[in-house]
Amino acid sequence: MVIYLFRDRSNDEFFAFSTDVTGRNIPRAAANTVWMFIEALNTVKFPEPWDIGDFQYVLDHLHADGYYLFQGEFVEAAPLGHAKSAGLMRH
């Protein structure tokens, strides 16, 4: 399953996953929300150290609603050899 990551252009902390590549099914997080596409993620090929089980809660919401809203932040990539990879951290 491919899911799509979006970020609110007006607030760097609001993110959403969607099953719709356009993101049109994602409700606004605030009155001035405009969703910006970030990347497509294949849930079958999660990079280490992640596993599909780490995202089961999110996937359940995606199957039920078609989208999942959350707050988070991008973190810098760890130097090679460290366990955590670059990506999102959920609050």
Stockholm file with secondary structure:
# STOCKHOLM 1.0

chainA/1-91         MVIYLFRDRSNDEFFAFSTDVTGRNIPRAAANTVWMFIEALNTVKFPEPWDIGDFQYVLDHLHADGYYLFQGEFVEAAPLGHAKSAGLMRH
#=GR chainA/1-91 SS CEEEEEEETTCTTEEEEESSTTCTTSCCSSTTCCEEEEEEEETTSCCTTCCGGGGHHHHHHHHHHSEEEEEEEEECCCCTTCSCCSEEEEC
#=GC SS_cons        CEEEEEEETTCTTEEEEESSTTCTTSCCSSTTCCEEEEEEEETTSCCTTCCGGGGHHHHHHHHHHSEEEEEEEEECCCCTTCSCCSEEEEC
//
